[in-house]
Amino acid sequence: MAQLLDGCHGINGYSVMSYLVDPLIILPRAQPLVYHQFRHQLHQLRRTLLKNNFYFIHVLSAMPDKKQTILLVEDDVFLSGMYKTKFELEGYNVITAEDGFKGFQAAKETHPDIILLDILMPKMDGFEVLQKIRASDDTKHIPVILLTNLGQKDDVKKGLTLGADGYLIKAHFMPSEVMTKVKSVLSQGHQE
């Protein structure tokens, strides 16, 4: 047990303590980036512990109650406003960006819980934004759903190959169905 936990000390500078066989992880109020990195490492720790027949107790009570944040990168003002309203009514914070460059900057600065990303946009297209998101240590853990009108098989394949966690064609999905997909991806996190 001590050997297993020795490898787990120092998850972003936070400690893992053991009482009998149950590890207790304590995370004080943290900035969003630290929380997302910690959450990813916590999932890895959980798998390791369960594989080695240890019980796992997930305690994040010190985390502030906060709404999850969606970054919506969409150049169509009407669609952006419609989705923003829908997500806010569902209890999410929504940040919008009207082009790819501003979208990538917003992702780096705000560390949203999920990104909805159009593909055809000015300044930087969605594929390029997605590549930059996956290449940056600050943002590579953030789930991304491509929400676009490009429905060709090659476009879908390219988006998923670049690391998108979902690909939705706007014309085929009602906002409520997009919301369902967002909730599903948020519950799973980014799958590398």
N, C-alpha and C positions, 0 to 999 in steps of 0.2 A: 504494500500500500504506500509506504513512504517513498519508494522508488518511483511509483506511478505518479504520485503527487509532486515529486521533485521536478518532474518535467513540465508540470502545469503551473508552477509558481511564476509569477510575473506576466500574467495576461494583461498586457498594457499597464503594467505596474501595479496591478491589484493582486491580492493574495488569495490563495485557496487554502482553506483551513479544514481540518478533518476532526470530527468528533466520532469516535468509534469507526464505523465504515461509511458514514454519510458525509460527503464533502459539502461544505457550505460556501457559496460564493457571494461575496459582498461587493457591490459596485456603488460607490457614492454618486451623487448627482454628477452627470458627465455631459460633455458636449456631444452633439449628435454623431460626429465621426467616431469618437471613442466608443459610443454605445453600439454602433453598427459593427465596428471591428470586434468589439467584445462579444456581441451576439453571435457572429460567425465563429469565433474561437470557442465560445461556449458550446455550440453545437458539436464541434470537433471533440471537445473534452467529454461531452455527454456520451458520444459514440464510443470513445476509448474506455470510459468507465463502465458502460453497460457490457462491452465486449469482455471486460475483465471481471464480470460478476459483482460490480459495486452498485450500490443504490445511488440515485442522483436526486438531489433536492435543488430546485431552481429558485433562488430567492433574489428578486430584484425589487424588493419593497422600497429601497432607498431611491429608486428612479422616480423622477417627477412624473405626475400624470400629465401626459401631453397627447395632443391629437397627432395622428400620423400626417405626414406632409407629402403631397403629390406635386411633382414638378410637371407641368403641362407645357410642352414645347410645340406650339401650333401657330402657324402664320395666319390662319383664317380667323378673324376677330369674332365672327358670329359663332363658329364652332367652339372656339376657346371659351367664350362667355357661357355658352350652353353647358359645356362639360364642367366648367368652374362652378356654376350654380348647382349642378347635380351633385358634385363631390362635396361641396360645402354643406348642402342639405343632409348629406350622409354623415357629416361630422368630421370631415377632413380639412386640414389647412391646404390651400392651393396656391402655388406660385406659378405664374405664367411667364412665358418668354415667347416672343414673336418671330425669332429666327434661330438658326442653329448655333451661331456664335454666342448669342445671349443665353441660350439654353445650356451650353456647356459651361459657361461662366457661372450661371446660377447653380448648376449641379455641384461645382467645386466649392462655391461659397456657402451653400445652404445645406448640403448633404441630406436631400430629401429621402423619404422612405421608399419611394418608387418614382420612376420617370415614365411619362407617356410621351412618346416621341413621334412626330410626323416625319416623313422622309423628304418630300418635295418642299423645300424652304429656301429662302434667300440666305446669302452669305456662307452658309455651310449646310450641306444636306444631312438628313438624318443618319445615313450610313456613316458619314465621316464623324458626326457627333458620337455615334455609338462606338466607333473605333477608339476615339479619344477617351471616352468614358471607361472602356475596358482596359485601356493602356495606362490609366492613371491610378496610382495606389490610393488616392483619396476617394475615388469614385467607382472603382471596379467591382465593389461588393453590392452596389445599388441595383435592384431589379429594374429592367427596362422593358416596357411593352411598346412595340412599334404600332402606332395607330395611324393608318394611311389609306389612301385610295389605290395604291399600287398593289394589284392582286395577281400579277404574273408569278408563276412557279419560281422563276429565277430570282425574283425580288424577295419572295418569302424565304427561299433557301439562303440567299445572301444575308438577310437579316438575322436568321437563326444561327448561321455559321459565325457571324460577327459577335454573337453573344446575347442576342435578344432573348428575353424570358417569355415572350409571347408576340404574336403577330396578328393584329386585328385589322380587317378591311372595314373602313368607316361605313361604307354603304350597306354592309351586311349585318351590322350590330347596332342595336338600340343603346342609348346611354345606360339603361339599367343593366344590359348584358355586359357592357364595358365595365361597369361597376362590379359586377360579379367576378369578372376576370381579374380586376385589380385586387379584390379581396383574396382571391385564390392565390395569386402570385405573392401578395404580401405575407400570407400565412406560410408559404414555402421558402421565401427569400430567394436570392439569386443562386441559380444552380450552375456551378462552374463545369 
